Amino acid sequence: MAKDKNIYVCNACGGTSSKWLGKCPDCGAWNSLQESVATDTGAPNKNRFQGLATPQPVASLSSIEASDFARLATTIDELDRVLGGGLVDGGVVLIGGDPGIGKSTLLLQALHTLSLQNKTLYVSGEESGAQIAMRARRLGLDQTQVRVLAEISLERIIATVQAEQPRVCVIDSIQTIYSEALTSAPGSVAQVRECAAHLTRLAKSTGVTVILVGHVTKEGTLAGPRVLEHMVDTVLYFEGDTHSSFRLVRAIKNRFGAVNEIGVFAMTERGLKGVANPSAIFLNQHPQPVPGSCVLITLEGTRPMLVEIQALVDAGGPSPRRLSVGLERDRLAMLLAVSHRHAGVSCGDQDVFVNAVGGVRITEPAADLAVLLAIQSSLRAKPLPKGFVAFGEVGLAGEIRPAPRGQERLKEAAKLGFELAIVPKANAPKKSDPQFKGLTIHAVDRVEEALSWVRTL
């Protein structure tokens, strides 16, 4: 009997190679080639499509009637916010996160609320029905009407979905599902890609909302081929420390809503509960102001949120360290160079540590000004005033650039009772607004101006 031929498939682009290589020859990704069994697809035929299909009618965009998508609310407000208002019929959602962070718990809670008025199906390839029932009882869902199927065969799953016709179907997880049409093992690049493609076609043809649970790699990205994220409509990531009770769900891709929207949850004995005011968990709990602390008004999707930025400047050795948690390390080094060059604040022989409190990850450049003010506060061992907030992007020339949606940020700070804000000049309100009552706003356009003004406080 002929021996099966092995090939190596890139889990980033799907390219193949006859031997293992450290670098994918197609996309250039390192250590992405995985061994798989080649399947015989037959000799290629350039004319195999001729005569098999007829041209289809096309229409101009102006003649097509467009309407907003109907939403199916899960009644979990934070999850609906991330999804853009709720689930969409025929939509495919991919949700990933570290093991034990709460993916299955959140989806079981969502299915329970949906099952009160709609038929739902939970397909598990990792747990038995008894294990899922035990988790439901721990969450207080004793009388739940969620239907459960413990199966890993793609063909049987599709047949069951077509027979049951649920409104929402959860697949936990896509890496455990396999198709009998392929000879490779479950979790391989070919299996994940093929199973996701079939489930996506099932959702589009039947109108069933499909939610896929995905594993993540040690780097924190979704395991499997990169094309998996392109197939689905929405990609959600669970973030947060498993040792903390708070979890963040972030939308990385959403065809039916805003990207980078986040939902904040607290893990309790009865499952995940939405946090209505997430700024409260990211702000400081100090009874008195302390050096090295500055409150930032950041923007996550459409939600303004207040986060405490902490900095510690200490005497370093011959090779000073620059470490940051929740912020980009390269940007921290750039900000230190700008403050030295344009404001005369030198930290060349000091260790500098910066942290975003609460495990939140800040990616927008509007955090630059708050980071610089926290570093200066720690360096001078002088705390910033109580009720002080800041935001603004810092350029290499020392200018302070405006941040998007500055008015919404200031309204959020005023609503929470903050009294003093330093912002870019372009974000300063043009006229007095009752919504900013009690908040004194100081506008600046240079780094040296901002740092010198704070020294006088």
ZIUR-V69262 format. One record per residue. N is the residue number from 1. SS is DSSP state (~ for helix, > for strand, _ for the rest). OMEGA is omega in whole degrees, 0 to 359 (none if undefined). Layout:
N;SS;OMEGA + N;SS;OMEGA
This chain:
1;_;182 + 2;_;180 + 3;_;178 + 4;_;180 + 5;_;180 + 6;>;174 + 7;>;180 + 8;>;186 + 9;>;178 + 10;>;180 + 11;_;177 + 12;_;183 + 13;_;180 + 14;_;178 + 15;_;183 + 16;>;177 + 17;>;181 + 18;_;178 + 19;_;182 + 20;_;177 + 21;_;178 + 22;_;182 + 23;>;180 + 24;_;181 + 25;_;183 + 26;_;185 + 27;_;178 + 28;_;179 + 29;_;181 + 30;>;176 + 31;_;182 + 32;_;181 + 33;>;179 + 34;>;183 + 35;>;178 + 36;>;179 + 37;>;181 + 38;_;177 + 39;_;182 + 40;_;180 + 41;_;180 + 42;_;181 + 43;_;180 + 44;_;180 + 45;_;184 + 46;_;185 + 47;_;187 + 48;_;180 + 49;_;183 + 50;_;178 + 51;_;183 + 52;_;182 + 53;_;179 + 54;_;179 + 55;_;182 + 56;_;179 + 57;_;178 + 58;_;181 + 59;_;176 + 60;_;183 + 61;~;183 + 62;~;182 + 63;~;182 + 64;_;177 + 65;_;181 + 66;_;177 + 67;_;181 + 68;_;182 + 69;_;175 + 70;_;184 + 71;>;174 + 72;>;184 + 73;_;178 + 74;_;185 + 75;_;169 + 76;_;192 + 77;~;182 + 78;~;178 + 79;~;178 + 80;~;178 + 81;~;181 + 82;~;181 + 83;~;181 + 84;_;180 + 85;_;180 + 86;_;180 + 87;>;179 + 88;>;178 + 89;_;181 + 90;_;179 + 91;_;179 + 92;>;183 + 93;>;176 + 94;>;181 + 95;>;183 + 96;>;180 + 97;_;180 + 98;_;177 + 99;_;177 + 100;_;183 + 101;_;175 + 102;_;181 + 103;~;182 + 104;~;179 + 105;~;181 + 106;~;182 + 107;~;177 + 108;~;176 + 109;~;180 + 110;~;179 + 111;~;180 + 112;~;180 + 113;~;178 + 114;~;183 + 115;_;179 + 116;_;180 + 117;_;182 + 118;_;176 + 119;_;181 + 120;>;181 + 121;>;178 + 122;>;179 + 123;>;183 + 124;>;174 + 125;_;183 + 126;_;183 + 127;_;175 + 128;_;178 + 129;~;180 + 130;~;179 + 131;~;178 + 132;~;178 + 133;~;177 + 134;~;179 + 135;~;179 + 136;~;179 + 137;~;176 + 138;~;180 + 139;_;180 + 140;_;181 + 141;_;186 + 142;_;185 + 143;_;182 + 144;_;180 + 145;_;179 + 146;_;179 + 147;>;189 + 148;>;175 + 149;>;175 + 150;>;186 + 151;_;178 + 152;_;179 + 153;>;181 + 154;~;183 + 155;~;179 + 156;~;177 + 157;~;180 + 158;~;178 + 159;~;180 + 160;~;179 + 161;~;179 + 162;~;179 + 163;~;182 + 164;~;183 + 165;_;178 + 166;_;176 + 167;_;181 + 168;>;179 + 169;>;178 + 170;>;177 + 171;>;184 + 172;>;3 + 173;_;183 + 174;~;181 + 175;~;180 + 176;~;183 + 177;_;178 + 178;>;177 + 179;_;180 + 180;_;179 + 181;_;180 + 182;_;182 + 183;_;182 + 184;_;184 + 185;_;175 + 186;_;182 + 187;_;178 + 188;_;183 + 189;~;182 + 190;~;181 + 191;~;181 + 192;~;181 + 193;~;182 + 194;~;181 + 195;~;178 + 196;~;179 + 197;~;179 + 198;~;180 + 199;~;177 + 200;~;177 + 201;~;177 + 202;~;180 + 203;~;183 + 204;~;184 + 205;~;183 + 206;~;183 + 207;_;178 + 208;_;175 + 209;>;183 + 210;>;177 + 211;>;181 + 212;>;174 + 213;>;182 + 214;>;174 + 215;_;177 + 216;>;178 + 217;_;179 + 218;_;176 + 219;_;179 + 220;_;179 + 221;_;181 + 222;>;179 + 223;_;179 + 224;_;182 + 225;_;180 + 226;_;181 + 227;~;178 + 228;~;179 + 229;~;179 + 230;~;182 + 231;~;189 + 232;_;180 + 233;_;185 + 234;>;177 + 235;>;179 + 236;>;177 + 237;>;170 + 238;>;178 + 239;>;178 + 240;_;180 + 241;_;179 + 242;_;178 + 243;_;178 + 244;_;181 + 245;_;183 + 246;>;179 + 247;>;176 + 248;>;174 + 249;>;186 + 250;>;176 + 251;>;178 + 252;>;179 + 253;>;179 + 254;>;178 + 255;_;183 + 256;_;181 + 257;_;183 + 258;_;175 + 259;_;182 + 260;_;171 + 261;_;180 + 262;>;171 + 263;>;184 + 264;>;181 + 265;>;173 + 266;>;180 + 267;>;179 + 268;>;178 + 269;_;180 + 270;_;177 + 271;>;183 + 272;>;178 + 273;>;179 + 274;>;178 + 275;_;184 + 276;_;181 + 277;_;184 + 278;_;180 + 279;~;183 + 280;~;183 + 281;~;181 + 282;~;180 + 283;_;184 + 284;_;177 + 285;_;182 + 286;_;177 + 287;_;178 + 288;_;178 + 289;_;181 + 290;_;178 + 291;_;176 + 292;_;181 + 293;>;178 + 294;>;180 + 295;>;180 + 296;>;171 + 297;>;181 + 298;>;182 + 299;>;178 + 300;>;185 + 301;_;178 + 302;_;187 + 303;>;170 + 304;>;184 + 305;>;181 + 306;>;183 + 307;>;177 + 308;>;175 + 309;>;179 + 310;>;178 + 311;>;176 + 312;>;178 + 313;>;184 + 314;>;180 + 315;>;181 + 316;_;179 + 317;_;180 + 318;_;178 + 319;_;182 + 320;_;182 + 321;_;173 + 322;>;183 + 323;>;178 + 324;>;177 + 325;>;182 + 326;_;178 + 327;_;181 + 328;_;181 + 329;~;180 + 330;~;179 + 331;~;176 + 332;~;178 + 333;~;179 + 334;~;181 + 335;~;178 + 336;~;178 + 337;~;179 + 338;~;181 + 339;~;178 + 340;~;185 + 341;~;189 + 342;~;182 + 343;~;178 + 344;_;178 + 345;_;185 + 346;_;174 + 347;_;186 + 348;_;181 + 349;_;183 + 350;>;168 + 351;>;181 + 352;>;178 + 353;>;180 + 354;>;184 + 355;>;171 + 356;>;188 + 357;~;174 + 358;~;179 + 359;~;179 + 360;_;180 + 361;_;181 + 362;_;181 + 363;_;184 + 364;_;181 + 365;~;180 + 366;~;178 + 367;~;187 + 368;~;185 + 369;~;179 + 370;~;179 + 371;~;180 + 372;~;180 + 373;~;177 + 374;~;178 + 375;~;179 + 376;~;179 + 377;~;178 + 378;~;181 + 379;~;180 + 380;~;182 + 381;_;180 + 382;_;182 + 383;_;172 + 384;_;183 + 385;_;176 + 386;_;182 + 387;_;184 + 388;>;177 + 389;>;180 + 390;>;170 + 391;_;179 + 392;_;178 + 393;>;180 + 394;>;179 + 395;_;181 + 396;_;178 + 397;_;179 + 398;_;180 + 399;>;177 + 400;>;185 + 401;>;181 + 402;_;177 + 403;_;180 + 404;_;176 + 405;_;181 + 406;~;181 + 407;~;178 + 408;~;178 + 409;~;182 + 410;~;178 + 411;~;178 + 412;~;178 + 413;~;179 + 414;~;180 + 415;~;181 + 416;_;172 + 417;_;177 + 418;_;190 + 419;_;186 + 420;>;181 + 421;>;173 + 422;>;189 + 423;>;173 + 424;>;184 + 425;~;181 + 426;~;180 + 427;~;181 + 428;_;179 + 429;_;181 + 430;_;180 + 431;_;181 + 432;_;182 + 433;_;179 + 434;~;181 + 435;~;178 + 436;~;183 + 437;_;180 + 438;_;181 + 439;_;176 + 440;>;186 + 441;>;177 + 442;>;183 + 443;>;180 + 444;>;177 + 445;_;178 + 446;>;180 + 447;~;182 + 448;~;178 + 449;~;180 + 450;~;183 + 451;~;179 + 452;~;179 + 453;~;179 + 454;~;180 + 455;~;182 + 456;_;182 + 457;_;none
